[in-house]
Amino acid sequence: MSEATAILQSFSYRLKQLHVSDVNTQSKHDPLSLESMLAFQRVAHLVPAKIPIIMESRVEEAQICEELERAVESLTPNAFLAIAGD
């Protein structure tokens, strides 16, 4: 995400949309993992508030609401992400 930080610091005013997803080793979109959520959260403060978000996660219909909640939490600066088992 260091590259994303540098790009956003220099060019956030040019941002037209943001793709939020997790990509696996086969370059396929997966549900957001805790790692990807934490990575997005590190740059969330640099993303302009009115930017459209494109979700590309492959989830079952029953999981859509939960995945959207994860995306919102991922893009909320300073949000506390709960870790399983806590």
Jmol script that loads the backbone (N, CA, C; Angstrom):
load data "model"
ATOM      1  N   MET A   1       0.809  -1.203   0.000  1.00  0.00           N
ATOM      2  CA  MET A   1       0.000   0.000   0.000  1.00  0.00           C
ATOM      3  C   MET A   1       0.852   1.266   0.000  1.00  0.00           C
ATOM      4  N   SER A   2       2.155   1.131   0.071  1.00  0.00           N
ATOM      5  CA  SER A   2       2.994   2.331   0.041  1.00  0.00           C
ATOM      6  C   SER A   2       2.864   3.040  -1.306  1.00  0.00           C
ATOM      7  N   GLU A   3       2.719   2.268  -2.369  1.00  0.00           N
ATOM      8  CA  GLU A   3       2.529   2.876  -3.694  1.00  0.00           C
ATOM      9  C   GLU A   3       1.172   3.571  -3.763  1.00  0.00           C
ATOM     10  N   ALA A   4       0.141   2.947  -3.195  1.00  0.00           N
ATOM     11  CA  ALA A   4      -1.189   3.560  -3.164  1.00  0.00           C
ATOM     12  C   ALA A   4      -1.155   4.872  -2.379  1.00  0.00           C
ATOM     13  N   THR A   5      -0.419   4.882  -1.274  1.00  0.00           N
ATOM     14  CA  THR A   5      -0.292   6.107  -0.479  1.00  0.00           C
ATOM     15  C   THR A   5       0.341   7.218  -1.301  1.00  0.00           C
ATOM     16  N   ALA A   6       1.427   6.902  -1.982  1.00  0.00           N
ATOM     17  CA  ALA A   6       2.123   7.919  -2.788  1.00  0.00           C
ATOM     18  C   ALA A   6       1.226   8.447  -3.907  1.00  0.00           C
ATOM     19  N   ILE A   7       0.506   7.553  -4.569  1.00  0.00           N
ATOM     20  CA  ILE A   7      -0.388   7.968  -5.662  1.00  0.00           C
ATOM     21  C   ILE A   7      -1.511   8.848  -5.122  1.00  0.00           C
ATOM     22  N   LEU A   8      -2.120   8.419  -4.026  1.00  0.00           N
ATOM     23  CA  LEU A   8      -3.222   9.198  -3.450  1.00  0.00           C
ATOM     24  C   LEU A   8      -2.758  10.553  -2.940  1.00  0.00           C
ATOM     25  N   GLN A   9      -1.576  10.607  -2.369  1.00  0.00           N
ATOM     26  CA  GLN A   9      -1.071  11.894  -1.884  1.00  0.00           C
ATOM     27  C   GLN A   9      -0.854  12.870  -3.033  1.00  0.00           C
ATOM     28  N   SER A  10      -0.440  12.364  -4.173  1.00  0.00           N
ATOM     29  CA  SER A  10      -0.162  13.237  -5.314  1.00  0.00           C
ATOM     30  C   SER A  10      -1.363  13.491  -6.216  1.00  0.00           C
ATOM     31  N   PHE A  11      -2.244  12.490  -6.335  1.00  0.00           N
ATOM     32  CA  PHE A  11      -3.270  12.572  -7.368  1.00  0.00           C
ATOM     33  C   PHE A  11      -4.694  12.278  -6.895  1.00  0.00           C
ATOM     34  N   SER A  12      -4.975  12.364  -5.610  1.00  0.00           N
ATOM     35  CA  SER A  12      -6.328  12.028  -5.141  1.00  0.00           C
ATOM     36  C   SER A  12      -7.396  12.900  -5.793  1.00  0.00           C
ATOM     37  N   TYR A  13      -7.045  14.117  -6.169  1.00  0.00           N
ATOM     38  CA  TYR A  13      -8.005  15.016  -6.820  1.00  0.00           C
ATOM     39  C   TYR A  13      -8.415  14.499  -8.203  1.00  0.00           C
ATOM     40  N   ARG A  14      -7.650  13.564  -8.761  1.00  0.00           N
ATOM     41  CA  ARG A  14      -7.971  13.007 -10.075  1.00  0.00           C
ATOM     42  C   ARG A  14      -8.714  11.674  -9.975  1.00  0.00           C
ATOM     43  N   LEU A  15      -8.868  11.154  -8.784  1.00  0.00           N
ATOM     44  CA  LEU A  15      -9.506   9.856  -8.576  1.00  0.00           C
ATOM     45  C   LEU A  15     -10.975   9.919  -8.972  1.00  0.00           C
ATOM     46  N   LYS A  16     -11.409   8.968  -9.785  1.00  0.00           N
ATOM     47  CA  LYS A  16     -12.803   8.928 -10.255  1.00  0.00           C
ATOM     48  C   LYS A  16     -13.583   7.771  -9.649  1.00  0.00           C
ATOM     49  N   GLN A  17     -12.898   6.698  -9.259  1.00  0.00           N
ATOM     50  CA  GLN A  17     -13.541   5.557  -8.626  1.00  0.00           C
ATOM     51  C   GLN A  17     -12.474   4.745  -7.904  1.00  0.00           C
ATOM     52  N   LEU A  18     -12.920   3.912  -6.966  1.00  0.00           N
ATOM     53  CA  LEU A  18     -12.002   3.074  -6.213  1.00  0.00           C
ATOM     54  C   LEU A  18     -12.524   1.650  -6.247  1.00  0.00           C
ATOM     55  N   HIS A  19     -11.675   0.723  -6.658  1.00  0.00           N
ATOM     56  CA  HIS A  19     -12.029  -0.696  -6.656  1.00  0.00           C
ATOM     57  C   HIS A  19     -11.582  -1.285  -5.322  1.00  0.00           C
ATOM     58  N   VAL A  20     -12.525  -1.859  -4.603  1.00  0.00           N
ATOM     59  CA  VAL A  20     -12.239  -2.459  -3.302  1.00  0.00           C
ATOM     60  C   VAL A  20     -12.438  -3.954  -3.432  1.00  0.00           C
ATOM     61  N   SER A  21     -11.351  -4.696  -3.309  1.00  0.00           N
ATOM     62  CA  SER A  21     -11.438  -6.146  -3.388  1.00  0.00           C
ATOM     63  C   SER A  21     -10.165  -6.764  -2.862  1.00  0.00           C
ATOM     64  N   ASP A  22     -10.202  -8.060  -2.710  1.00  0.00           N
ATOM     65  CA  ASP A  22      -9.032  -8.847  -2.362  1.00  0.00           C
ATOM     66  C   ASP A  22      -8.780  -9.751  -3.561  1.00  0.00           C
ATOM     67  N   VAL A  23      -7.540  -9.886  -3.960  1.00  0.00           N
ATOM     68  CA  VAL A  23      -7.195 -10.708  -5.121  1.00  0.00           C
ATOM     69  C   VAL A  23      -6.299 -11.841  -4.645  1.00  0.00           C
ATOM     70  N   ASN A  24      -6.658 -13.074  -5.037  1.00  0.00           N
ATOM     71  CA  ASN A  24      -5.876 -14.227  -4.594  1.00  0.00           C
ATOM     72  C   ASN A  24      -4.698 -14.501  -5.531  1.00  0.00           C
ATOM     73  N   THR A  25      -3.976 -15.574  -5.273  1.00  0.00           N
ATOM     74  CA  THR A  25      -2.776 -15.890  -6.046  1.00  0.00           C
ATOM     75  C   THR A  25      -3.074 -16.256  -7.496  1.00  0.00           C
ATOM     76  N   GLN A  26      -4.332 -16.561  -7.810  1.00  0.00           N
ATOM     77  CA  GLN A  26      -4.722 -16.843  -9.188  1.00  0.00           C
ATOM     78  C   GLN A  26      -5.356 -15.619  -9.847  1.00  0.00           C
ATOM     79  N   SER A  27      -5.166 -14.450  -9.230  1.00  0.00           N
ATOM     80  CA  SER A  27      -5.700 -13.171  -9.724  1.00  0.00           C
ATOM     81  C   SER A  27      -7.222 -13.166  -9.820  1.00  0.00           C
ATOM     82  N   LYS A  28      -7.871 -13.883  -8.925  1.00  0.00           N
ATOM     83  CA  LYS A  28      -9.338 -13.911  -8.837  1.00  0.00           C
ATOM     84  C   LYS A  28      -9.758 -13.099  -7.619  1.00  0.00           C
ATOM     85  N   HIS A  29     -10.890 -12.448  -7.734  1.00  0.00           N
ATOM     86  CA  HIS A  29     -11.405 -11.645  -6.619  1.00  0.00           C
ATOM     87  C   HIS A  29     -12.016 -12.542  -5.558  1.00  0.00           C
ATOM     88  N   ASP A  30     -11.671 -12.270  -4.316  1.00  0.00           N
ATOM     89  CA  ASP A  30     -12.169 -13.000  -3.160  1.00  0.00           C
ATOM     90  C   ASP A  30     -12.836 -12.020  -2.203  1.00  0.00           C
ATOM     91  N   PRO A  31     -13.563 -12.527  -1.206  1.00  0.00           N
ATOM     92  CA  PRO A  31     -14.096 -11.647  -0.167  1.00  0.00           C
ATOM     93  C   PRO A  31     -12.949 -10.930   0.536  1.00  0.00           C
ATOM     94  N   LEU A  32     -13.235  -9.778   1.091  1.00  0.00           N
ATOM     95  CA  LEU A  32     -12.220  -9.007   1.799  1.00  0.00           C
ATOM     96  C   LEU A  32     -11.694  -9.791   2.999  1.00  0.00           C
ATOM     97  N   SER A  33     -10.403  -9.904   3.096  1.00  0.00           N
ATOM     98  CA  SER A  33      -9.764 -10.553   4.239  1.00  0.00           C
ATOM     99  C   SER A  33      -9.419  -9.475   5.266  1.00  0.00           C
ATOM    100  N   LEU A  34      -9.081  -9.904   6.459  1.00  0.00           N
ATOM    101  CA  LEU A  34      -8.661  -8.955   7.486  1.00  0.00           C
ATOM    102  C   LEU A  34      -7.430  -8.182   7.008  1.00  0.00           C
ATOM    103  N   GLU A  35      -6.501  -8.860   6.367  1.00  0.00           N
ATOM    104  CA  GLU A  35      -5.290  -8.197   5.860  1.00  0.00           C
ATOM    105  C   GLU A  35      -5.627  -7.111   4.847  1.00  0.00           C
ATOM    106  N   SER A  36      -6.528  -7.429   3.898  1.00  0.00           N
ATOM    107  CA  SER A  36      -6.877  -6.421   2.889  1.00  0.00           C
ATOM    108  C   SER A  36      -7.652  -5.267   3.516  1.00  0.00           C
ATOM    109  N   MET A  37      -8.497  -5.565   4.480  1.00  0.00           N
ATOM    110  CA  MET A  37      -9.235  -4.506   5.158  1.00  0.00           C
ATOM    111  C   MET A  37      -8.288  -3.558   5.876  1.00  0.00           C
ATOM    112  N   LEU A  38      -7.291  -4.107   6.560  1.00  0.00           N
ATOM    113  CA  LEU A  38      -6.314  -3.268   7.258  1.00  0.00           C
ATOM    114  C   LEU A  38      -5.503  -2.445   6.266  1.00  0.00           C
ATOM    115  N   ALA A  39      -5.185  -3.022   5.115  1.00  0.00           N
ATOM    116  CA  ALA A  39      -4.434  -2.294   4.093  1.00  0.00           C
ATOM    117  C   ALA A  39      -5.248  -1.122   3.555  1.00  0.00           C
ATOM    118  N   PHE A  40      -6.516  -1.357   3.232  1.00  0.00           N
ATOM    119  CA  PHE A  40      -7.364  -0.265   2.764  1.00  0.00           C
ATOM    120  C   PHE A  40      -7.514   0.807   3.838  1.00  0.00           C
ATOM    121  N   GLN A  41      -7.612   0.376   5.084  1.00  0.00           N
ATOM    122  CA  GLN A  41      -7.801   1.340   6.169  1.00  0.00           C
ATOM    123  C   GLN A  41      -6.599   2.276   6.311  1.00  0.00           C
ATOM    124  N   ARG A  42      -5.405   1.788   5.964  1.00  0.00           N
ATOM    125  CA  ARG A  42      -4.207   2.634   6.069  1.00  0.00           C
ATOM    126  C   ARG A  42      -4.228   3.797   5.086  1.00  0.00           C
ATOM    127  N   VAL A  43      -4.962   3.664   3.978  1.00  0.00           N
ATOM    128  CA  VAL A  43      -5.015   4.749   2.988  1.00  0.00           C
ATOM    129  C   VAL A  43      -6.385   5.423   2.930  1.00  0.00           C
ATOM    130  N   ALA A  44      -7.331   4.952   3.724  1.00  0.00           N
ATOM    131  CA  ALA A  44      -8.705   5.463   3.665  1.00  0.00           C
ATOM    132  C   ALA A  44      -8.778   6.975   3.872  1.00  0.00           C
ATOM    133  N   HIS A  45      -7.941   7.509   4.724  1.00  0.00           N
ATOM    134  CA  HIS A  45      -7.974   8.956   4.987  1.00  0.00           C
ATOM    135  C   HIS A  45      -7.562   9.781   3.772  1.00  0.00           C
ATOM    136  N   LEU A  46      -6.952   9.153   2.781  1.00  0.00           N
ATOM    137  CA  LEU A  46      -6.504   9.852   1.574  1.00  0.00           C
ATOM    138  C   LEU A  46      -7.521   9.793   0.436  1.00  0.00           C
ATOM    139  N   VAL A  47      -8.567   8.985   0.603  1.00  0.00           N
ATOM    140  CA  VAL A  47      -9.577   8.813  -0.440  1.00  0.00           C
ATOM    141  C   VAL A  47     -10.657   9.877  -0.268  1.00  0.00           C
ATOM    142  N   PRO A  48     -10.913  10.671  -1.313  1.00  0.00           N
ATOM    143  CA  PRO A  48     -11.974  11.684  -1.215  1.00  0.00           C
ATOM    144  C   PRO A  48     -13.326  11.034  -0.877  1.00  0.00           C
ATOM    145  N   ALA A  49     -14.111  11.727  -0.086  1.00  0.00           N
ATOM    146  CA  ALA A  49     -15.356  11.166   0.456  1.00  0.00           C
ATOM    147  C   ALA A  49     -16.397  10.795  -0.598  1.00  0.00           C
ATOM    148  N   LYS A  50     -16.465  11.482  -1.702  1.00  0.00           N
ATOM    149  CA  LYS A  50     -17.549  11.270  -2.661  1.00  0.00           C
ATOM    150  C   LYS A  50     -17.161  10.352  -3.828  1.00  0.00           C
ATOM    151  N   ILE A  51     -16.096   9.595  -3.684  1.00  0.00           N
ATOM    152  CA  ILE A  51     -15.632   8.719  -4.758  1.00  0.00           C
ATOM    153  C   ILE A  51     -16.490   7.450  -4.799  1.00  0.00           C
ATOM    154  N   PRO A  52     -16.994   7.072  -5.988  1.00  0.00           N
ATOM    155  CA  PRO A  52     -17.738   5.806  -6.103  1.00  0.00           C
ATOM    156  C   PRO A  52     -16.822   4.609  -5.804  1.00  0.00           C
ATOM    157  N   ILE A  53     -17.387   3.640  -5.126  1.00  0.00           N
ATOM    158  CA  ILE A  53     -16.650   2.432  -4.768  1.00  0.00           C
ATOM    159  C   ILE A  53     -17.170   1.280  -5.620  1.00  0.00           C
ATOM    160  N   ILE A  54     -16.259   0.565  -6.257  1.00  0.00           N
ATOM    161  CA  ILE A  54     -16.589  -0.602  -7.071  1.00  0.00           C
ATOM    162  C   ILE A  54     -16.209  -1.836  -6.257  1.00  0.00           C
ATOM    163  N   MET A  55     -17.195  -2.687  -5.975  1.00  0.00           N
ATOM    164  CA  MET A  55     -16.950  -3.928  -5.243  1.00  0.00           C
ATOM    165  C   MET A  55     -16.822  -5.067  -6.250  1.00  0.00           C
ATOM    166  N   GLU A  56     -15.764  -5.859  -6.123  1.00  0.00           N
ATOM    167  CA  GLU A  56     -15.540  -6.969  -7.047  1.00  0.00           C
ATOM    168  C   GLU A  56     -15.434  -8.312  -6.338  1.00  0.00           C
ATOM    169  N   SER A  57     -15.778  -8.352  -5.081  1.00  0.00           N
ATOM    170  CA  SER A  57     -15.712  -9.591  -4.307  1.00  0.00           C
ATOM    171  C   SER A  57     -16.689 -10.621  -4.863  1.00  0.00           C
ATOM    172  N   ARG A  58     -16.216 -11.854  -4.945  1.00  0.00           N
ATOM    173  CA  ARG A  58     -17.103 -12.952  -5.349  1.00  0.00           C
ATOM    174  C   ARG A  58     -17.669 -13.568  -4.075  1.00  0.00           C
ATOM    175  N   VAL A  59     -18.940 -13.266  -3.804  1.00  0.00           N
ATOM    176  CA  VAL A  59     -19.598 -13.809  -2.618  1.00  0.00           C
ATOM    177  C   VAL A  59     -20.980 -14.312  -3.005  1.00  0.00           C
ATOM    178  N   GLU A  60     -21.510 -15.198  -2.184  1.00  0.00           N
ATOM    179  CA  GLU A  60     -22.879 -15.673  -2.362  1.00  0.00           C
ATOM    180  C   GLU A  60     -23.846 -14.537  -2.033  1.00  0.00           C
ATOM    181  N   GLU A  61     -25.037 -14.615  -2.563  1.00  0.00           N
ATOM    182  CA  GLU A  61     -26.030 -13.563  -2.343  1.00  0.00           C
ATOM    183  C   GLU A  61     -26.258 -13.295  -0.855  1.00  0.00           C
ATOM    184  N   ALA A  62     -26.261 -14.336  -0.060  1.00  0.00           N
ATOM    185  CA  ALA A  62     -26.496 -14.190   1.376  1.00  0.00           C
ATOM    186  C   ALA A  62     -25.355 -13.450   2.085  1.00  0.00           C
ATOM    187  N   GLN A  63     -24.198 -13.319   1.430  1.00  0.00           N
ATOM    188  CA  GLN A  63     -23.037 -12.679   2.043  1.00  0.00           C
ATOM    189  C   GLN A  63     -22.834 -11.231   1.586  1.00  0.00           C
ATOM    190  N   ILE A  64     -23.674 -10.752   0.693  1.00  0.00           N
ATOM    191  CA  ILE A  64     -23.476  -9.416   0.120  1.00  0.00           C
ATOM    192  C   ILE A  64     -23.488  -8.328   1.193  1.00  0.00           C
ATOM    193  N   CYS A  65     -24.470  -8.342   2.075  1.00  0.00           N
ATOM    194  CA  CYS A  65     -24.562  -7.294   3.119  1.00  0.00           C
ATOM    195  C   CYS A  65     -23.324  -7.295   4.007  1.00  0.00           C
ATOM    196  N   GLU A  66     -22.868  -8.466   4.396  1.00  0.00           N
ATOM    197  CA  GLU A  66     -21.676  -8.558   5.246  1.00  0.00           C
ATOM    198  C   GLU A  66     -20.447  -8.036   4.506  1.00  0.00           C
ATOM    199  N   GLU A  67     -20.324  -8.346   3.231  1.00  0.00           N
ATOM    200  CA  GLU A  67     -19.175  -7.873   2.453  1.00  0.00           C
ATOM    201  C   GLU A  67     -19.213  -6.352   2.286  1.00  0.00           C
ATOM    202  N   LEU A  68     -20.403  -5.802   2.091  1.00  0.00           N
ATOM    203  CA  LEU A  68     -20.529  -4.342   2.006  1.00  0.00           C
ATOM    204  C   LEU A  68     -20.146  -3.679   3.326  1.00  0.00           C
ATOM    205  N   GLU A  69     -20.544  -4.285   4.435  1.00  0.00           N
ATOM    206  CA  GLU A  69     -20.168  -3.755   5.752  1.00  0.00           C
ATOM    207  C   GLU A  69     -18.653  -3.789   5.929  1.00  0.00           C
ATOM    208  N   ARG A  70     -18.015  -4.860   5.466  1.00  0.00           N
ATOM    209  CA  ARG A  70     -16.554  -4.948   5.540  1.00  0.00           C
ATOM    210  C   ARG A  70     -15.899  -3.842   4.716  1.00  0.00           C
ATOM    211  N   ALA A  71     -16.454  -3.580   3.546  1.00  0.00           N
ATOM    212  CA  ALA A  71     -15.902  -2.522   2.691  1.00  0.00           C
ATOM    213  C   ALA A  71     -16.020  -1.162   3.363  1.00  0.00           C
ATOM    214  N   VAL A  72     -17.174  -0.879   3.938  1.00  0.00           N
ATOM    215  CA  VAL A  72     -17.372   0.401   4.634  1.00  0.00           C
ATOM    216  C   VAL A  72     -16.384   0.517   5.791  1.00  0.00           C
ATOM    217  N   GLU A  73     -16.237  -0.546   6.556  1.00  0.00           N
ATOM    218  CA  GLU A  73     -15.297  -0.526   7.684  1.00  0.00           C
ATOM    219  C   GLU A  73     -13.860  -0.350   7.186  1.00  0.00           C
ATOM    220  N   SER A  74     -13.550  -0.951   6.048  1.00  0.00           N
ATOM    221  CA  SER A  74     -12.207  -0.841   5.471  1.00  0.00           C
ATOM    222  C   SER A  74     -11.879   0.577   5.042  1.00  0.00           C
ATOM    223  N   LEU A  75     -12.899   1.336   4.689  1.00  0.00           N
ATOM    224  CA  LEU A  75     -12.688   2.693   4.193  1.00  0.00           C
ATOM    225  C   LEU A  75     -13.009   3.757   5.235  1.00  0.00           C
ATOM    226  N   THR A  76     -13.180   3.327   6.474  1.00  0.00           N
ATOM    227  CA  THR A  76     -13.434   4.251   7.574  1.00  0.00           C
ATOM    228  C   THR A  76     -12.136   4.462   8.343  1.00  0.00           C
ATOM    229  N   PRO A  77     -11.529   5.638   8.193  1.00  0.00           N
ATOM    230  CA  PRO A  77     -10.272   5.882   8.916  1.00  0.00           C
ATOM    231  C   PRO A  77     -10.457   5.696  10.422  1.00  0.00           C
ATOM    232  N   ASN A  78      -9.484   5.092  11.038  1.00  0.00           N
ATOM    233  CA  ASN A  78      -9.440   4.888  12.487  1.00  0.00           C
ATOM    234  C   ASN A  78     -10.527   3.965  13.020  1.00  0.00           C
ATOM    235  N   ALA A  79     -11.171   3.188  12.157  1.00  0.00           N
ATOM    236  CA  ALA A  79     -12.166   2.210  12.643  1.00  0.00           C
ATOM    237  C   ALA A  79     -11.421   1.090  13.333  1.00  0.00           C
ATOM    238  N   PHE A  80     -12.034   0.531  14.328  1.00  0.00           N
ATOM    239  CA  PHE A  80     -11.443  -0.600  15.031  1.00  0.00           C
ATOM    240  C   PHE A  80     -11.931  -1.864  14.364  1.00  0.00           C
ATOM    241  N   LEU A  81     -11.015  -2.670  13.867  1.00  0.00           N
ATOM    242  CA  LEU A  81     -11.393  -3.929  13.248  1.00  0.00           C
ATOM    243  C   LEU A  81     -11.253  -5.037  14.274  1.00  0.00           C
ATOM    244  N   ALA A  82     -12.345  -5.748  14.535  1.00  0.00           N
ATOM    245  CA  ALA A  82     -12.315  -6.847  15.492  1.00  0.00           C
ATOM    246  C   ALA A  82     -11.585  -8.034  14.876  1.00  0.00           C
ATOM    247  N   ILE A  83     -10.843  -8.721  15.682  1.00  0.00           N
ATOM    248  CA  ILE A  83     -10.130  -9.906  15.232  1.00  0.00           C
ATOM    249  C   ILE A  83     -10.838 -11.122  15.783  1.00  0.00           C
ATOM    250  N   ALA A  84     -11.052 -12.123  14.927  1.00  0.00           N
ATOM    251  CA  ALA A  84     -11.755 -13.333  15.346  1.00  0.00           C
ATOM    252  C   ALA A  84     -11.107 -13.900  16.612  1.00  0.00           C
ATOM    253  N   GLY A  85     -11.954 -14.303  17.545  1.00  0.00           N
ATOM    254  CA  GLY A  85     -11.464 -14.872  18.776  1.00  0.00           C
ATOM    255  C   GLY A  85     -11.389 -13.873  19.911  1.00  0.00           C
ATOM    256  N   ASP A  86     -11.541 -12.603  19.616  1.00  0.00           N
ATOM    257  CA  ASP A  86     -11.512 -11.586  20.667  1.00  0.00           C
ATOM    258  C   ASP A  86     -12.871 -11.434  21.297  1.00  0.00           C
TER     259      ASP A  86
END
end "model"
wireframe off; spacefill off
backbone 0.3
color backbone group
